[in-house]
Amino acid sequence: MIGVIIAKPCTTMKGLVIGAYSWEKPVEVDLTKTAECLKEKGYSVERLIPGMLLIAKVEGWEISVYPSGKIIIKLLDEIERGQEIARIVYYCAGVLEVVL
């Protein structure tokens, strides 16, 4: 394994904060590419501000994705479910192989 996905409860709002970390390569998410892939997979993209923020609905959950790879999943408190959703996003971002 060269990286890890870490999920923890968000301290400022109800939900999870998920981060992707790698010891071998920086995790950088192209939000435009990620949004296109999520749309192709049938997920709803609510807002895209290239280089800043992507808001989408994945598996019924509202998520915010940042270029650093940070994901916030609102109102979700199940860590394993959050990691599953994160894997979908990281796959679309092309960084899943970096963090697993």
Summary of the structure (lengths in Angstrom):
residues: 100
radius of gyration: 12.2
end to end distance: 5.8
largest distance: 33.2
contacts: 306
relative contact order: 0.27
helix: 29%
strand: 36%
